[in-house]
Amino acid sequence: MRILVVEDDGNKFQRVSECLTAIDGIGIDQVENCRDALSAKRLLLRNRYDLLILDIVLPDRIDSRASPDGGIRLLDEISERDGYMVPDHIVGLTAFAEVHAGARDRFC
């Protein structure tokens, strides 16, 4: 299993990866991380992942501020444009209740 975690906060990535690797059969070598939408797009053009864990509040580029809909825009692009290897399963994460309320229907 290959997993891509798109999370700009290193502490949150660490917690997510600890949860994933606590599952029998998943090792840290199966978990990749990137911190912005642009890096995620590059990886999804070249690699197939079984699971994408996507921070909804995400910067477009590593040198920019996180946007409340950065993860949603990334999800839209990889779903609508040809060339991306869309994972079979996508999980959205956020720590913000108002962002969760607005994005909840996108991840059902």
C-alpha positions in Angstrom: 0.0 0.0 0.0 1.2 3.5 -0.9 0.0 6.5 1.0 0.4 10.2 0.3 -0.2 12.6 3.2 -0.5 16.2 2.1 -0.1 18.2 5.3 1.8 21.4 5.8 2.2 21.1 9.6 5.0 18.8 10.5 3.5 18.0 13.9 0.2 17.0 12.4 2.0 14.9 9.8 3.8 13.1 12.6 0.6 12.3 14.4 -1.1 11.1 11.1 1.9 8.9 10.2 2.0 7.4 13.8 -1.7 6.4 13.4 -1.0 4.9 10.0 2.0 2.9 11.0 0.1 1.6 14.1 -2.0 -0.4 11.6 -0.6 -3.9 11.1 1.1 -4.2 7.7 1.7 -0.4 7.1 5.3 0.7 7.5 6.7 4.2 7.4 8.4 3.4 4.1 4.8 3.3 2.6 4.0 6.8 3.7 5.1 9.8 1.7 4.5 13.4 2.7 4.4 16.7 0.9 3.6 20.1 2.3 1.8 22.0 -0.5 -0.6 21.6 -3.4 2.1 22.0 -6.1 4.2 19.2 -4.7 1.2 17.0 -4.4 0.3 17.6 -8.0 3.8 16.6 -9.1 3.7 13.4 -7.1 0.2 12.5 -8.3 1.4 12.9 -11.9 4.2 10.4 -11.4 3.0 8.0 -8.8 0.0 5.9 -8.0 -1.2 5.9 -4.4 -3.8 3.8 -2.7 -4.7 6.4 -0.2 -4.5 10.2 -0.1 -4.8 12.0 3.2 -5.4 15.6 2.4 -5.3 18.7 4.6 -8.1 20.9 3.5 -6.4 24.1 4.7 -3.3 24.0 2.5 -0.9 26.4 0.8 -0.6 26.3 -3.0 3.2 26.5 -2.8 5.5 25.9 0.1 6.4 29.6 0.2 2.8 30.8 0.5 0.2 31.0 3.2 -2.3 28.2 3.7 -5.7 28.8 2.0 -9.0 27.6 3.6 -9.9 25.9 0.3 -6.4 24.9 -0.9 -7.0 21.2 -0.4 -10.4 21.4 -2.1 -8.9 23.2 -5.1 -6.3 20.4 -5.3 -9.0 17.7 -5.1 -10.9 19.4 -7.9 -7.9 19.6 -10.1 -6.8 16.0 -9.7 -10.3 14.8 -10.2 -11.2 16.9 -13.3 -7.9 17.0 -15.3 -6.4 14.2 -17.2 -2.9 12.9 -16.3 -3.3 12.7 -12.5 -3.3 9.2 -10.9 -6.2 9.7 -8.5 -6.0 7.5 -5.5 -8.8 5.0 -4.8 -9.4 6.5 -1.4 -9.2 10.1 -0.3 -9.6 11.4 3.3 -9.9 15.1 4.1 -8.5 16.5 7.4 -8.9 19.8 9.1 -8.7 21.2 12.6 -11.2 24.0 11.8 -15.0 23.4 12.4 -16.1 25.9 9.8 -13.8 24.4 7.2 -15.1 20.9 8.0 -18.7 22.1 7.7 -18.0 23.5 4.2 -16.0 20.5 3.0 -17.9 17.6 4.6 -19.9 16.7 1.5 -16.8 16.5 -0.7 -15.5 13.5 1.3 -18.6 11.2 1.6 
